[in-house]
């Protein structure tokens, strides 16, 4: 099992190109199930979750060729209506195949995804939406069976602005009869990117990226040629890397508007943040001030950046508070940061942080994707040697992370055990 070894306390300087968004690429890849025409997707990151999705689509009935960051998708026989547990257990986003397969085939059987390391992520919002579109739903033997002779548009109000449920409902409603209106929809940029790809296939979607999305169903969809937006979570991670190492990083291929909440908090802490078109220049200029955050749905502070921010505040003199309002059980990185010398106290869904002058390297272990990013950032700032195990979590969502940090001047390497 691979490990990352870091000899920290080096200032990072240089340029880094932000990869395509994993969370945007996944539903757009799944959207190819809505057509028998060829689809081409550019700026696709090389990640384990992308590999899993491609393997999933091949199983269902797609022929896929990948070259670098380009993916070409074509039909390969009839689509299978079943997504077995062996595939779904690898990635919760696999539930997104329900929408397009239901719309295309009228029947789909998908394994329940189960929980994950950062808490349960129930799919009841997805199922309620399918019910409103006229589907019949049964849960038995660990599988969700959904069927409908023809989906019919409806007004659907989400009790919570779930990203996955918004995407799944859009993927189903594009081929439904009539108009579907999603109220309290997720606002994330990945929603708008999916809508752009679907509209490129001939769908009729408006309002994506707002809290009300309107979908007028069409009879048939064609292929797409689409370029995935930059990854805003990777962008935020490298911005925090500049702050925590007292460095200066120019981030290229970004969308500054997508990381507004993080930019605001970094500037409040004392970091210089400037945007120039698709570039963000992030520079440490003085000792930082502690800044408290609470996570929230977009455009609030992202839950996927909470752990990274905690690592930064752990090295910022003074007291701050980290509140997690999106997922329960998302503080498993606390104990590992404490091993490096962080002064952290968990109080329910909040962590009280007392900044320390420095941290010292130690063996630590990754519990989930974003926790792993936080531990890498802490290791980059800590004195001495940090050994990080279970880094396969990182490979799910960060493309060549250690190579990018090495180009910025970090003493970091991956070892094969």
C-alpha positions in Angstrom: 0.0 0.0 0.0 1.5 3.4 -1.0 2.5 6.0 1.4 3.5 9.7 1.1 6.6 10.9 2.9 7.1 14.7 3.5 10.0 16.6 5.0 8.2 19.8 5.8 8.7 23.4 6.8 9.4 24.6 3.2 7.8 27.6 1.6 6.0 26.6 -1.6 6.4 28.9 -4.6 5.5 28.6 -8.3 2.6 27.8 -10.6 0.2 25.0 -10.6 -2.5 24.0 -13.1 -5.8 23.1 -11.5 -7.3 19.8 -12.8 -10.8 19.3 -14.1 -13.5 18.9 -11.5 -14.2 15.3 -10.4 -17.6 16.2 -9.1 -18.6 17.8 -12.4 -17.1 15.0 -14.6 -18.8 12.1 -12.9 -22.5 13.1 -13.6 -21.6 14.3 -17.1 -20.0 10.9 -17.9 -23.2 9.3 -16.6 -25.3 11.6 -18.9 -23.9 9.6 -21.8 -26.4 6.9 -20.8 -29.1 9.1 -22.2 -28.1 8.7 -25.8 -26.8 6.2 -28.3 -24.7 8.9 -30.1 -21.1 9.5 -29.4 -20.0 11.7 -26.6 -16.7 13.5 -26.0 -15.5 15.0 -22.7 -12.4 17.1 -22.2 -10.5 18.2 -19.1 -11.3 14.9 -17.3 -9.0 14.4 -14.3 -7.0 11.1 -14.0 -8.5 9.8 -10.7 -9.6 6.6 -9.2 -13.2 7.7 -9.0 -13.2 8.5 -12.8 -11.7 5.0 -13.5 -14.5 3.5 -11.4 -17.1 5.4 -13.3 -15.7 4.4 -16.7 -15.6 0.8 -15.6 -19.2 1.1 -14.4 -20.3 2.6 -17.8 -18.6 -0.2 -19.7 -20.4 -2.8 -17.6 -23.8 -1.1 -18.3 -23.2 -1.0 -22.1 -20.8 1.8 -23.2 -17.6 1.6 -25.2 -15.1 4.0 -23.8 -11.7 5.2 -25.0 -9.5 7.4 -22.9 -6.5 9.4 -24.0 -5.0 11.7 -21.3 -7.7 14.0 -20.2 -10.0 13.2 -23.1 -12.8 10.6 -22.9 -14.7 9.3 -25.9 -17.9 7.3 -25.3 -19.8 5.2 -27.8 -22.6 2.6 -27.6 -21.6 -1.0 -27.1 -24.8 -3.1 -27.4 -27.9 -2.8 -25.2 -27.8 -1.1 -21.9 -28.1 -3.2 -18.7 -30.7 -2.1 -16.2 -28.8 -3.4 -13.2 -26.1 -1.8 -11.1 -24.7 -4.5 -8.8 -23.4 -4.0 -5.3 -19.8 -4.9 -6.4 -19.7 -1.7 -8.5 -21.9 0.6 -6.4 -20.0 0.0 -3.2 -16.9 1.5 -4.7 -18.4 4.9 -5.1 -21.7 6.5 -3.8 -22.1 8.6 -7.0 -23.0 5.4 -8.8 -26.6 6.0 -7.7 -26.7 8.7 -10.4 -27.2 6.0 -13.1 -30.8 5.6 -11.8 -32.1 8.7 -13.4 -30.9 8.2 -17.0 -31.5 4.4 -17.0 -35.0 5.0 -15.7 -35.7 7.5 -18.4 -34.2 5.4 -21.1 -35.3 1.8 -20.1 -38.3 2.4 -17.8 -36.7 0.1 -15.2 -33.5 0.1 -13.2 -32.2 -2.0 -10.3 -29.4 -0.3 -8.3 -27.8 -1.5 -5.1 -28.2 0.6 -2.1 -24.8 2.5 -1.7 -24.7 2.3 2.1 -22.9 4.8 4.4 -19.4 6.2 4.2 -16.6 7.4 6.4 -18.0 10.9 6.8 -21.5 9.8 7.7 -24.6 8.5 6.1 -25.8 10.1 2.9 -29.4 9.0 2.5 -31.0 8.7 -0.9 -34.5 9.4 0.1 -34.5 12.8 -1.6 -33.6 11.0 -4.9 -36.4 8.5 -4.5 -39.0 11.1 -3.5 -38.2 12.9 -6.8 -38.6 9.8 -8.9 -41.9 9.1 -7.2 -43.0 12.7 -8.1 -42.1 11.9 -11.7 -44.4 8.9 -11.7 -42.0 6.0 -10.9 -42.9 3.0 -8.7 -40.2 2.2 -6.2 -39.4 -0.9 -4.2 -36.5 -1.6 -1.9 -35.7 -5.3 -1.4 -32.7 -7.4 -0.9 -30.4 -4.4 -0.6 -31.5 -3.0 -4.0 -33.7 -0.2 -5.1 -36.0 -1.2 -8.0 -37.5 1.8 -9.9 -39.9 1.5 -12.8 -42.1 3.7 -15.0 -43.7 3.3 -18.4 -43.2 7.0 -19.0 -41.9 9.6 -16.6 -44.1 12.7 -16.4 -42.9 16.2 -15.3 -43.9 17.6 -12.0 -43.1 20.3 -9.4 -40.6 18.8 -7.0 -39.5 20.6 -3.8 -36.4 19.3 -2.0 -36.4 19.4 1.8 -32.6 19.9 1.4 -30.6 21.2 -1.6 -28.9 17.9 -2.3 -26.4 18.0 -5.2 -26.8 14.4 -6.0 -30.6 14.5 -6.0 -30.6 17.6 -8.1 -28.3 15.9 -10.7 -30.3 12.6 -10.6 -33.6 14.4 -11.1 -32.3 16.4 -14.0 -30.9 13.3 -15.6 -34.3 11.7 -15.4 -36.5 14.7 -16.2 -34.8 15.6 -19.5 -36.7 12.7 -21.2 -39.9 13.0 -19.2 -43.1 14.2 -20.7 -43.8 17.8 -19.9 -42.2 20.3 -17.5 -40.3 19.5 -14.3 -39.6 22.3 -11.8 -37.1 21.6 -9.1 -37.4 23.9 -6.1 -34.7 24.3 -3.5 -32.2 22.9 -5.9 -28.5 22.8 -5.2 -26.6 25.9 -6.4 -23.2 24.3 -6.9 -21.2 25.1 -10.1 -21.2 21.4 -11.0 -25.0 21.5 -11.4 -24.7 24.3 -14.0 -21.9 22.3 -15.8 -24.1 19.3 -16.0 -26.9 21.4 -17.4 -24.6 22.9 -20.0 -23.6 19.4 -21.1 -27.3 18.2 -21.2 -28.3 21.3 -23.2 -25.5 20.5 -25.6 -27.2 17.1 -26.1 -30.5 18.9 -27.0 -32.1 19.1 -23.5 -34.1 22.1 -22.5 -32.9 23.2 -19.0 -33.0 26.7 -17.5 -32.1 28.0 -14.1 -29.3 25.6 -13.3 -27.1 27.1 -10.6 -30.1 28.8 -9.0 -32.6 27.4 -6.5 -35.2 26.8 -9.1 -34.4 24.6 -12.1 -36.8 24.1 -15.0 -36.6 21.1 -17.3 -38.9 20.8 -20.4 -38.7 17.2 -21.4 -37.7 16.2 -25.0 -38.2 13.0 -27.0 -34.5 12.2 -27.7 -31.0 13.4 -26.9 -27.9 13.5 -29.0 -24.2 13.3 -28.1 -22.1 16.0 -26.5 -18.7 17.7 -26.8 -18.0 19.3 -23.5 -15.1 20.6 -21.4 -15.3 20.0 -17.7 -15.0 23.0 -15.4 -11.9 23.4 -13.1 -12.0 21.7 -9.7 -12.9 24.3 -7.1 -11.9 22.0 -4.1 -8.4 21.4 -5.6 -8.2 25.2 -6.1 -9.0 25.9 -2.5 -6.6 23.2 -1.3 -3.7 24.8 -3.2 -4.7 28.3 -2.0 -4.5 27.0 1.6 -1.2 25.4 0.8 0.2 28.8 0.0 -1.1 30.1 3.3 0.0 27.2 5.6 3.6 27.1 4.1 4.0 30.9 4.0 4.4 30.7 0.3 3.3 32.2 -3.0 1.4 30.1 -5.5 -0.2 31.1 -8.9 -3.1 28.9 -9.7 -3.9 28.5 -13.4 -7.0 27.1 -15.1 -9.4 28.3 -12.3 -12.8 29.9 -11.9 -12.2 32.5 -9.1 -16.0 33.0 -8.7 -16.4 29.3 -7.7 -14.1 29.8 -4.6 -15.5 33.1 -3.3 -16.2 31.9 0.2 -12.6 30.5 0.6 -11.1 33.6 -0.9 -13.0 35.8 1.6 -11.8 33.8 4.6 -8.2 33.7 3.4 -8.2 37.5 2.9 -9.8 38.0 6.3 -6.9 35.9 7.8 -4.3 38.1 6.1 -3.5 36.3 2.9 -3.1 38.3 -0.3 -5.6 36.9 -2.9 -5.8 38.4 -6.4 -7.6 37.1 -9.5 -6.6 37.7 -13.1 -9.0 36.1 -15.5 -8.6 32.3 -15.0 -5.7 32.8 -12.6 -5.6 33.2 -8.8 -2.4 34.6 -7.1 -2.3 33.5 -3.5 0.5 34.9 -1.3 1.5 34.9 2.4 2.5 38.4 3.4 2.2 38.6 7.2 1.4 36.5 10.2 -2.2 35.3 10.0 -5.2 36.0 12.2 -7.5 33.2 13.3 -10.8 33.1 11.4 -13.7 30.9 12.3 -15.8 29.1 9.7 -19.0 27.1 9.5 -19.6 24.9 6.5 -22.7 25.2 4.4 -24.2 24.5 1.0 -22.9 26.6 -1.9 -22.1 29.5 -2.0 -21.2 29.0 1.7 -17.9 27.6 2.9 -17.5 24.1 1.4 -17.6 21.1 3.7 -14.9 19.6 1.4 -12.5 22.4 2.5 -13.3 22.2 6.2 -10.4 19.8 7.1 -7.9 21.9 5.1 -9.0 25.0 6.9 -8.6 23.3 10.2 -5.0 22.4 9.4 -4.3 26.1 8.6 -6.0 27.4 11.8 -4.1 24.8 13.9 -1.0 26.8 12.9 -2.5 30.3 13.3 -1.9 31.9 16.7 -5.1 32.6 18.6 -8.4 30.8 18.9 -10.9 29.9 16.2 -13.8 27.6 15.7 -14.7 25.1 12.9 -18.3 24.3 12.6 -19.5 21.4 10.4 -23.2 21.8 9.4 -23.3 19.5 6.3 -22.0 16.0 7.3 -21.9 14.4 10.7 -18.8 12.5 11.7 -16.5 14.6 9.6 -13.9 15.3 12.2 -11.9 12.1 12.0 -8.8 14.1 10.9 -8.7 15.8 14.3 -6.9 12.9 16.0 -4.3 12.7 13.3 -3.7 16.5 13.4 -3.3 16.2 17.2 -0.6 13.6 16.6 1.3 16.4 14.8 0.8 18.7 17.7 -2.4 20.5 17.0 -4.5 21.8 19.9 -8.0 20.8 19.0 -11.1 20.0 21.0 -14.2 18.5 19.5 -17.5 19.7 20.9 -20.4 18.2 19.0 -20.4 19.5 15.5 -17.8 22.1 16.3 -14.0 22.0 16.9 -12.3 24.6 19.1 -8.9 25.4 17.7 -6.0 27.0 19.7 -3.3 27.8 17.2 0.2 26.5 18.0 3.5 28.0 16.9 4.6 24.8 15.0 3.8 21.2 14.4 6.2 18.2 14.2 6.1 15.4 11.7 4.8 12.0 12.8 3.2 8.8 11.2 -0.5 9.6 10.4 -3.3 7.9 8.6 -5.9 9.1 6.1 -9.6 8.4 6.9 -11.3 10.1 3.9 -10.4 12.1 0.8 -10.5 15.7 2.2 -9.0 14.6 5.5 -6.1 13.3 3.5 -5.6 16.7 1.9 -5.6 18.3 5.3 -2.9 15.9 6.5 -0.8 16.6 3.5 -1.0 20.3 4.1 -0.1 19.9 7.8 2.8 17.7 6.8 4.1 20.3 4.4 4.1 22.9 7.2 5.3 20.6 10.0 8.9 20.3 11.1 10.6 17.0 10.4 9.3 13.9 8.7 5.6 13.1 8.2 4.6 9.6 6.9 1.1 9.4 5.6 -0.6 6.0 5.0 -3.8 4.9 3.3 -3.3 7.6 0.6 -5.6 5.7 -1.8 -8.3 8.0 -0.5 -6.3 10.9 -2.0 -6.1 9.2 -5.4 -9.9 9.3 -5.6 -10.0 13.1 -5.8 -6.6 14.7 -6.3 -4.7 14.3 -9.6 -1.0 13.7 -9.1 -1.1 15.7 -5.8 2.4 14.9 -4.7 3.9 15.7 -8.1 2.2 19.1 -8.1 3.5 19.9 -4.7 7.0 18.7 -5.6 7.0 21.2 -8.5 6.2 23.9 -6.0 9.3 23.1 -4.0 7.9 20.6 -1.5 10.1 17.7 -0.3 7.5 15.1 -0.9 7.5 11.6 -2.4 5.3 8.6 -2.8 6.7 5.2 -1.8 5.3 1.8 -2.8 5.1 -0.5 0.1 
